[in-house]
Amino acid sequence: MSALKYTKDHECILVRDDVVWIGITKYAQDALGDLVFLDLPEIGKKVAKGGDVAVVESVKTAAEVYSPVSGEVVEVNQAMAGELDLIRQPVNDNGWIVKVKVSDKAALEELMDETAYNEYLEGLS
């Protein structure tokens, strides 16, 4: 079973069993603007919930991509490093940045579904 989830830091997460695919939301993409660089982690890197897992740099700023769970990086989207526009694709297609094997699935319960995330965005304006 898989489902899209969201964080208040504008990560979009696809949950597939005990692996999460992490990308960024359209809101984050729009805020960043034109991308110039993506710093990917090494496979095998241990990440903590709330810790940075990648860095996206644009002409405007650099932004960390945070892991919504603790776990281990099991795959990175190497194609994205050479073709930054892939980040604008859906996370369940080629828009994922990293895949993390979850060490504690309880953290997934804290993530927002699409309705809750859209309500969160409305509160930002």
SVG drawing of the C-alpha trace seen along z (x, -y; Angstrom):
<svg xmlns="http://www.w3.org/2000/svg" viewBox="-9 -36 37 39">
<polyline fill="none" stroke="black" stroke-width="0.4" points="0.0,0.0 1.2,-3.5 0.0,-7.0 1.2,-10.5 2.0,-12.4 3.3,-15.9 5.3,-17.8 5.1,-21.4 8.6,-21.9 7.0,-21.2 8.3,-17.7 6.1,-15.3 6.5,-11.7 5.3,-8.5 5.1,-5.7 5.8,-2.2 5.9,0.4 8.9,-0.5 10.5,-2.9 9.6,-6.5 10.3,-8.4 11.1,-12.0 10.5,-14.9 9.4,-18.5 5.9,-20.0 4.9,-22.4 4.8,-25.1 8.5,-24.5 9.3,-24.3 7.6,-27.6 9.4,-29.3 12.8,-28.1 12.5,-29.2 15.1,-28.1 17.4,-25.4 21.1,-25.3 22.4,-22.5 21.3,-19.4 23.5,-18.0 22.5,-14.3 23.5,-12.1 25.5,-8.9 23.6,-5.6 23.8,-4.1 23.7,-7.4 21.8,-7.3 19.3,-10.1 17.3,-11.4 13.7,-12.5 13.9,-16.3 17.5,-16.1 18.5,-17.2 18.8,-14.6 19.6,-16.7 20.2,-20.4 18.5,-22.1 20.1,-25.3 18.4,-27.8 19.3,-31.2 17.4,-32.6 18.5,-30.5 19.6,-27.1 17.1,-24.9 17.5,-21.7 15.2,-18.8 14.4,-17.2 13.7,-13.6 10.3,-13.0 11.5,-9.8 14.6,-8.3 16.2,-5.6 18.8,-4.8 19.2,-6.2 18.7,-3.2 18.6,-5.0 19.3,-8.5 17.9,-9.9 21.3,-10.4 19.4,-11.3 18.1,-14.4 21.6,-15.7 22.1,-16.1 18.5,-17.1 17.2,-19.3 13.8,-19.8 13.0,-16.2 12.3,-17.7 9.1,-19.2 7.7,-15.7 5.4,-13.8 7.3,-12.1 5.9,-8.8 7.4,-9.3 10.9,-10.7 10.4,-13.6 11.8,-11.8 15.1,-12.9 16.0,-10.1 14.4,-6.9 14.8,-6.2 14.1,-2.9 12.1,-3.7 13.4,-2.6 10.3,-3.6 7.0,-3.7 5.2,-5.6 6.7,-8.8 4.5,-8.3 1.4,-8.9 2.6,-12.5 2.6,-13.4 -0.3,-15.2 -2.5,-13.9 -3.3,-16.1 -6.4,-17.7 -4.6,-18.6 -1.6,-19.9 -3.8,-22.1 -5.5,-23.5 -2.0,-24.2 -1.1,-26.1 -4.2,-28.2 -3.1,-29.2 0.2,-30.5 -1.4,-33.1"/>
</svg>
